[in-house]
Structures are given as structure tokens and as C-alpha cells.
């Protein structure tokens, strides 16, 4: 099998725990890029943060599937290629159900060109959102939510202790109006996200690959958390990081020998492509 595309998650995969891409991972991606293999980033992070984090591989001009595939941009010119926005009426339903449980969300929105990526409505944001929004993050906006008129919604998010979100997540997962992702590889916390039905790394990747005239079997994908499950299950070679969740390991065709702090991406790709 001659693979044509490598798709990598960021946190827990390409990035180490210090949020850096180490030299070995940079080296292997550069070498494969020289061989004509396309490098793609698929992350739950917003586009602004993803672009900052991949600066060491900027010259590869990777396409970024950000917010779990809800928006796809070319990193060299920020051009939007594809997007899937959650409808305001569905946000209204999620929002109201959350309030019944004393849960208040923050929202990732596609406002990169206007200088912000997150909107929230609780002034004590570091406490209310368990530190997800940092004081030094200048791309968040305090806005009183008006659910039916909120536009360009990429994801509605709840970040809290797992046991506070699990029942809400299970109940809402039964709805067929949106995609629900429950990320658990986050220490003592969990991130519950509601997105468009096709707001999923796999749906987004499949659409982009079709535009590039590539088949799923032409793709290698690497990831560590539950938002990577469908992607790893459906590509030609899905690699779960050894530091990943048990769910992602069960979905993968292969588990990395080394974790994200020890160049796991480098070692897997070096072996698969038989590079010295």
C-alpha cells in the first residue's frame, strides 16, 4: 500500500505534554512531505491555536481540520475550504437543557477573521469554565447569549469534572440533531462538545480527501482521544497513541510503541515507510 496522506491529531499525539512538536516528529514529517505525501492536521482546537502550535512545520503548508473538523482551512493563507455550523435552534435546545443542570457552555465560533474564536457569558470565566479560557487568551469575547441568533457555531462546549458531565452527555447523545463528542484524556476533567452532525474529524477528512481524489485507504491517521475514533476506524491505517484512551486503542489498527513525549509519531511513520 502506498499511502498518500498523513493526518495527525495535535494534543497527546504530535505535541508533547509541553505543547511542542519535537525535532524527530518535525524531521519525519519533512521527509515524507519531500516524498510527495500530504500532511494534514486534525484537531479539536480552534484554527488560531492550531496554527500557532504547528509553526515548526509551517513550510509544509498543512491543511488544518480544526474544531473537530467543523471548519477546514489552508494554513498558508487561512482560506476556508469546508465548514459545518451547528444550527442556532439546536444550540437553544442544548443550552436550555444544560441550564437545568446548572451547566453553562462556552461556544467556539468561526470568527477567526474578526479576531475571536470563543464566546462566553459568565464574567468569572476562569472559575465558571474550570480554567479552559485563560486570562491571557485575548481571542475570547464576553457576550450575553441569544441562542436563536447566534451564528457560525462550530461547537457548544462544557468543560468540567467527568462525573458532572457524564449523565448530561449520555442523555443528549441520544438526540439525532447533532454530533456529540466526549473527550476524556484530559486528566481529571472531561470536555463535552456538541457539533453539527457532520462536525466530526472523519466526515471532514473524508470530504477533503475526496476533493483531493484520495481514498480512505490512502490515508494514515494518528490520534489519542475519543474524538479520533471514527477517523482511525475508517482510514487505511489508524494508529492510536499508547498514551491514548482505551476506546481509541480498540478502534485502531495499530498502537504506537512510544508515547507523545517520546516521538511516537516519528517511530510509527519511520517503521511504516521503512525510513532509515
Beta strands, then each sheet from edge to edge (+ up, - down):
strand 1: 5-8
strand 2: 38-42
strand 3: 63-66
strand 4: 71-74
strand 5: 80-83
strand 6: 106-109
strand 7: 118-120
strand 8: 140-142
strand 9: 153-161
strand 10: 179-186
strand 11: 189-195
strand 12: 219-223
strand 13: 237-240
strand 14: 254-255
sheet 1: 5+ 4- 3+ 2+ 1+ 12+ 13+ 14+
sheet 2: 8+ 7+ 6- 9+ 11- 10+
end
